Amino acid sequence: MISTESDILNTAAAWRRDGCAVALATVIETWGSAPRPVGSHLVVDEDGNFLGSVSGGCVEGAVITEAADAIADGKPRVIEFGVADETAWRVGLSCGGRIRIFVERID
């Protein structure tokens, strides 16, 4: 079953109500070929549970790691993956595009 953006945000709210620390990642910009559109979300809780998608493959893993860091330090961050960035190949974004993702702890 595919999760809708509404499912993802409702899950984030439910996890917060249950007392879990939560971070939300949102695609804020794309250029060229990108697997997910602007506005796509990924929610991550303090235990590493997640729902949604902001890219796919190893990029998701990198975003989940950043989300855990945002939960821990409370600092929002913008991360970027792109073809011109050597991290593109390392995290599996070889599609020729670029994505920027905003990651924030939800309090």
KEKE-3310 file (N, C-alpha, C; in steps of 0.2 Angstrom, whole numbers, plus 5000, padded with zeros to 4 digits):
npx = (5004:5003:5008:5000:5003:4995:4993:5006:5009:4999:5003:5015:5010:5003:5013:5020:5010:5010:5022:5034:5050:5051:5056:5054:5056:5056:5055:5061:5066:5068:5078:5080:5080:5071:5067:5056:5043:5043:5038:5036:5036:5045:5044:5052:5055:5061:5066:5070:5060:5051:5041:5035:5043:5057:5066:5073:5081:5098:5099:5088:5092:5103:5095:5087:5097:5101:5089:5089:5099:5094:5083:5091:5099:5090:5091:5087:5090:5096:5098:5107:5107:5115:5119:5131:5138:5149:5144:5132:5134:5139:5127:5118:5111:5111:5103:5104:5099:5095:5091:5084:5082:5073:5075:5068:5066:5051:5041)
npy = (4994:5011:5025:5041:5058:5064:5053:5052:5064:5063:5052:5057:5066:5057:5050:5060:5063:5051:5053:5052:5057:5066:5069:5078:5077:5086:5088:5101:5107:5103:5098:5095:5077:5069:5058:5060:5072:5090:5094:5082:5070:5063:5055:5052:5043:5044:5031:5026:5022:5024:5033:5036:5045:5053:5052:5039:5023:5024:5037:5040:5033:5042:5053:5049:5047:5061:5065:5059:5066:5078:5077:5074:5086:5096:5106:5113:5108:5110:5099:5093:5084:5079:5078:5084:5083:5074:5066:5061:5049:5041:5040:5035:5043:5044:5049:5061:5072:5085:5087:5096:5095:5099:5097:5094:5095:5090:5098)
npz = (5000:4996:5004:5007:5006:5016:5025:5029:5036:5046:5053:5058:5067:5075:5081:5088:5097:5105:5112:5106:5099:5084:5067:5052:5035:5020:5002:4995:4983:4966:4952:4935:4932:4945:4958:4966:4969:4972:4989:4993:5007:5021:5036:5052:5066:5084:5086:5074:5065:5050:5038:5021:5007:5000:4990:4987:4987:4992:4995:5004:5015:5019:5022:5032:5042:5044:5049:5061:5067:5067:5076:5088:5090:5087:5077:5062:5045:5028:5015:5001:4986:4971:4954:4951:4962:4972:4981:4975:4967:4977:4986:4977:4968:4953:4943:4936:4941:4953:4970:4984:5001:5016:5033:5048:5066:5074:5085)
capx = (5000:5007:5006:4999:5006:4991:4995:5013:5008:4995:5008:5020:5006:5001:5020:5021:5005:5012:5027:5040:5053:5050:5058:5050:5060:5052:5058:5059:5068:5071:5081:5081:5077:5071:5062:5050:5042:5043:5032:5036:5038:5047:5044:5056:5054:5068:5068:5072:5054:5050:5036:5036:5049:5059:5070:5073:5088:5103:5097:5083:5096:5106:5090:5085:5103:5101:5083:5091:5103:5089:5080:5095:5101:5085:5093:5084:5095:5094:5103:5106:5110:5115:5124:5137:5140:5152:5140:5127:5136:5139:5121:5114:5107:5114:5098:5106:5095:5097:5086:5086:5078:5073:5074:5067:5062:5044:5040)
capy = (5000:5017:5030:5047:5064:5065:5047:5053:5069:5060:5047:5061:5069:5052:5048:5065:5062:5046:5055:5050:5063:5065:5073:5078:5079:5088:5090:5109:5109:5098:5101:5089:5071:5068:5053:5062:5079:5095:5093:5075:5070:5057:5056:5048:5044:5043:5024:5024:5020:5030:5032:5041:5045:5059:5050:5032:5021:5026:5044:5039:5032:5048:5058:5046:5049:5068:5066:5057:5071:5084:5075:5074:5092:5101:5111:5111:5108:5109:5094:5093:5078:5081:5074:5087:5082:5067:5061:5058:5042:5037:5038:5032:5048:5045:5050:5067:5078:5087:5088:5099:5093:5102:5092:5098:5091:5092:5098)
capz = (5000:4995:5009:5004:5010:5022:5029:5032:5041:5051:5056:5062:5072:5080:5084:5093:5103:5108:5115:5102:5095:5077:5062:5045:5029:5014:4996:4994:4976:4962:4946:4931:4934:4952:4959:4970:4967:4978:4993:4996:5014:5025:5043:5055:5074:5087:5085:5067:5061:5045:5033:5016:5003:4997:4984:4985:4987:4997:4998:5009:5021:5021:5025:5039:5047:5045:5053:5068:5070:5069:5082:5093:5091:5087:5072:5055:5040:5021:5012:4994:4983:4964:4949:4951:4969:4972:4985:4971:4966:4984:4989:4972:4964:4947:4938:4932:4943:4960:4975:4990:5006:5022:5038:5054:5071:5075:5092)
cpx = (5004:5004:5005:5002:5002:4992:5002:5012:5004:4999:5013:5016:5004:5008:5021:5016:5007:5019:5034:5043:5052:5053:5054:5055:5055:5056:5056:5061:5070:5074:5082:5077:5077:5066:5056:5049:5042:5037:5032:5039:5041:5047:5048:5055:5061:5070:5070:5066:5053:5044:5036:5042:5051:5064:5070:5081:5092:5102:5093:5087:5100:5101:5088:5091:5102:5095:5085:5095:5099:5085:5084:5097:5096:5086:5090:5090:5092:5100:5102:5110:5110:5120:5131:5141:5143:5148:5134:5128:5136:5132:5116:5110:5111:5109:5099:5102:5098:5091:5088:5080:5078:5071:5073:5064:5055:5043:5033)
cpy = (5006:5022:5037:5052:5065:5059:5049:5058:5067:5056:5051:5064:5063:5050:5053:5064:5056:5047:5054:5057:5061:5071:5073:5080:5080:5090:5097:5111:5103:5102:5095:5083:5070:5063:5055:5070:5084:5094:5086:5075:5063:5059:5050:5049:5042:5035:5021:5022:5026:5028:5038:5040:5052:5058:5043:5030:5023:5033:5044:5038:5038:5053:5055:5048:5056:5069:5064:5062:5077:5083:5076:5082:5098:5106:5108:5111:5107:5104:5094:5087:5080:5078:5077:5086:5075:5063:5058:5051:5038:5035:5036:5037:5049:5046:5057:5073:5080:5088:5091:5097:5096:5097:5096:5093:5094:5092:5100)
cpz = (5000:5000:5005:5009:5017:5027:5033:5038:5047:5056:5061:5068:5078:5084:5090:5099:5107:5112:5112:5099:5088:5073:5055:5040:5023:5008:4995:4987:4973:4955:4941:4933:4942:4953:4962:4969:4974:4982:4996:5003:5016:5032:5047:5063:5077:5087:5078:5062:5056:5041:5028:5012:5000:4991:4983:4986:4993:5000:5004:5016:5024:5024:5031:5044:5048:5050:5060:5071:5071:5075:5088:5095:5090:5081:5065:5051:5033:5018:5005:4991:4975:4960:4949:4958:4969:4976:4981:4969:4972:4987:4984:4968:4957:4941:4934:4935:4950:4964:4981:4995:5013:5027:5044:5060:5072:5082:5094)
residu = (MET:ILE:SER:THR:GLU:SER:ASP:ILE:LEU:ASN:THR:ALA:ALA:ALA:TRP:ARG:ARG:ASP:GLY:CYS:ALA:VAL:ALA:LEU:ALA:THR:VAL:ILE:GLU:THR:TRP:GLY:SER:ALA:PRO:ARG:PRO:VAL:GLY:SER:HIS:LEU:VAL:VAL:ASP:GLU:ASP:GLY:ASN:PHE:LEU:GLY:SER:VAL:SER:GLY:GLY:CYS:VAL:GLU:GLY:ALA:VAL:ILE:THR:GLU:ALA:ALA:ASP:ALA:ILE:ALA:ASP:GLY:LYS:PRO:ARG:VAL:ILE:GLU:PHE:GLY:VAL:ALA:ASP:GLU:THR:ALA:TRP:ARG:VAL:GLY:LEU:SER:CYS:GLY:GLY:ARG:ILE:ARG:ILE:PHE:VAL:GLU:ARG:ILE:ASP)
# end
